[in-house]
Amino acid sequence: MKIKYFNDTDTALVEFSDQQVKETREISENIYIDLDAKGNPVSMTIEHARTTTQLPDLAYQQIEG
């Protein structure tokens, strides 16, 4: 998974896989999910990322189960 932030457009892109995008769904006014042919998430775009998310406080934690 990769997270990219584009400062010039205040857009965050979260990439889950490198599959080809078949469909993009609008989740809300500022959030879009790209899906592959099987309906699995490929990426998520967050517009106005600094004001709609806690982008500077990004953290990753893996939980063993």
Summary of the structure (lengths in Angstrom):
residues: 65
radius of gyration: 12.8
end to end distance: 20.1
largest distance: 39.7
contacts: 138
relative contact order: 0.25
helix: 11%
strand: 43%
